[in-house]
Amino acid sequence: MNRSSASPAAPAGPALTRRMARLGTETAFQVLARAEDLRRAGRDIINLGIGQPDFKTPAHIVEAAQKALADGHHGYTPAGGIPELREAVIRDIEARRGVSVDPGQVLIMPGGKPTMFFAILMFGEPGAEILYPNPGFPIYESVIEFSGATPVPIRLREANGFAFDPDEVLDQITPATRLIILNSPGNPTGGVVPRETLDRFVAGLERHPHVAILSDEIYSRLLFDGHEHASMMAYESIRDRLILLDGWSKTYAMTGWRLGYGVWPKQWVEAAERLAINCHSCVNAATQYAGIAALDGPQDAVEDMRAAFEERRTVMVDLLNAVPGVRCATPGGAFYAFPNVQGTGLSARDLQNGLLEQAGVATVAGTSFGAMGEGYVRFSCANSIENIRTALTRFEAHLAGGTLGATGP
Ligand code: PLP
């Protein structure tokens, strides 16, 4: 008998795990790729899709990296980062969050993302539930699914300034809840969670000691209208189960450097460091020296960028509110506007696609940030005021049925 005909049907080729089919992505990168394709084909595209500052990294930070390379810092560093950088992070946490932490609790990572990836892998497994903001940064839901856990959306409502409702979230906690993810200032909404909301929430969390918390505070220095950052680190009662995520990408215009950090409770540092060693070993040394220069050096560039984002945000929101069928809440932080576009009669995805293909304006549909983003579109303020004005003119013309775009203003 022919052996191959007796055995079960052989797969046609190597098969990926089922887990891989559950891993999502960040649509902003697809929009960016499509916008670039259109630009290469000669179209005039205004990119309001991307979540990165359009500024250059301040010169003294770049110079610190160049010096580190010239000085011969070319090898591996400790997995959690060079001690001088961890010390600089601690000083920054003390200055901005008023809390003392041990250098050993700070793990330097290649960007903000690995801290969230590791935290979700550490608590997510089949049978576990993880609460996450929706609409929210798409990687949360994607990695929760990947881990096998059940994603439980924390609903963020426009009427509530896109802050979560603490009582509602506390009611969503079950014995299976392992991790709650919070993000303020928030992507994509720009929503800022008020301190009183955190006070109420933390008081309730004390009744649920089995739940870990990941607080993504990557936009903590991008606040407008005099808002002060309310950090989850401020609450001592939950500090032994709180993971803080922050980094350099947004604050210092360093998205491409890949530098971020997590502050971990002592009980989980070793596990998180083990994941880092299995994954990336360490962040490249020169970038870590740049990180020290960023934290310890002059901060005027940070304030200049923040002020620029605030001004653009104001222009963007005013112009959006003048578009028929569009209503836009004023974001208190980050660098996005998240207008409600239900009045246009178009779905978020149709509007995103039409705006890019016909009007030459790249944005990201609210549904890229979760099902609860339907009816909204994210406009990034990481572009000049002139381009924002032109983009909004195109947006209005697009809705009015015109095709102002590639050849428009
Ligand atoms: N967290 C949020 C809410 C973000 O919006 C982003 C980036 O867009 C990140 C984390 C990831 O930052 P990084 O580029 O440093 O990995």
Boltz pocket constraint, residues with backbone or C-beta under 6 A from the ligand:
constraints:
  - pocket:
      binder: B
      contacts: [[A, 51], [A, 110], [A, 111], [A, 112], [A, 113], [A, 114], [A, 137], [A, 183], [A, 185], [A, 186], [A, 187], [A, 216], [A, 218], [A, 247], [A, 248], [A, 249], [A, 250], [A, 255], [A, 259], [A, 260]]
      max_distance: 6.0
